[in-house]
Structures are given as structure tokens and as C-alpha cells.
Amino acid sequence: MGTNTTYLSNAVNDYFGCNLKSLINWYRVQYAKMMLDKRIYRLKDIPYICGFSSKSTFYVAFKRCEGMTPNQYLSTRKEDSERINSNDNNNILKSLNLKF
């Protein structure tokens, strides 16, 4: 990169308020969330696709960034999706003025 690592580290710390490793892991977790939301890959493959060296480092970084595990994240996304679909179905029924 052609720059002093101490300078780069200080610049990241000053600008983002965290160290370079934390910043990189945050971006990796955001990418992992996109992959989880799209359900393109299996959870066991996502750590490596996002640049983590192991599943355990991925889980630690994900929990640190999001306050929940990847499995908990998937569960909340599934619940949100089910709630949205349920609301859509209720709205469709209301618009049809069906009475039961």
C-alpha cells in the first residue's frame, strides 16, 4: 500500500473510532448479513466467503457487531418476514371485503 502501518492505524482510529481489525471485521459482518438475507449460501460457508479464517472468529465478530449470533439473526429475519407476509395477507383479505 506504500504507507506506514502506524499512520494508517492512527488514521483509522481517529476517523472511525476503532482499530483497523475491528473496522475490517465490521465490513465483513455487513457482507455476511447480506449473504444471510439473500440465502444464497449455507451458513457454514459464509465465514470463509466473507474473509474470516474460521467459523469461530466469524461468530465472535458477528456477536460483537450485531449483539446476536448469526443463527439468532436468521431467526429474527424469518420472524420479520413471516410477520410481513401475514400483514400482507390480512390486507388482501380486507381489500376483498370478505366476511367470515
Backbone hydrogen bonds, N-H to C=O, Kabsch-Sander energy under -0.5 kcal/mol:
donor,donor_aa,acceptor,acceptor_aa,energy
8,L,4,N,-2.4
9,S,5,T,-2.6
10,N,6,T,-2.6
11,A,7,Y,-2.5
12,V,8,L,-2.5
13,N,9,S,-2.4
14,D,10,N,-2.7
15,Y,11,A,-2.6
16,F,12,V,-3.1
17,G,12,V,-0.7
17,G,13,N,-1.3
18,C,12,V,-0.6
23,L,19,N,-2.1
24,I,20,L,-2.6
25,N,21,K,-2.5
26,W,22,S,-2.3
27,Y,23,L,-2.1
28,R,24,I,-2.3
29,V,25,N,-2.5
30,Q,26,W,-2.2
31,Y,27,Y,-2.1
32,A,28,R,-2.4
33,K,29,V,-2.5
34,M,30,Q,-1.7
35,M,31,Y,-2.2
36,L,32,A,-2.8
37,D,33,K,-2.7
38,K,34,M,-2.0
39,R,35,M,-1.1
40,I,35,M,-1.0
45,D,42,R,-1.6
46,I,42,R,-1.2
48,Y,45,D,-0.5
49,I,45,D,-1.8
50,C,46,I,-2.3
51,G,48,Y,-0.9
52,F,47,P,-2.8
58,F,54,S,-1.5
59,Y,55,K,-2.5
60,V,56,S,-2.2
61,A,57,T,-2.3
62,F,58,F,-2.9
63,K,59,Y,-2.4
64,R,60,V,-2.3
65,C,61,A,-2.4
66,E,62,F,-3.1
67,G,63,K,-2.0
73,Y,69,T,-2.5
74,L,70,P,-2.5
75,S,71,N,-2.2
76,T,72,Q,-2.4
77,R,73,Y,-2.3
78,K,74,L,-2.3
79,E,75,S,-2.4
80,D,76,T,-2.4
81,S,77,R,-2.4
82,E,78,K,-2.6
83,R,79,E,-2.4
84,I,80,D,-2.4
85,N,81,S,-2.5
86,S,82,E,-2.4
87,N,83,R,-2.3
88,D,84,I,-2.4
89,N,85,N,-2.3
90,N,86,S,-2.4
91,N,87,N,-2.3
92,I,88,D,-2.2
93,L,89,N,-2.4
94,K,90,N,-2.4
95,S,91,N,-2.3
96,L,92,I,-1.3
97,N,93,L,-0.5
97,N,94,K,-1.1
98,L,93,L,-1.4
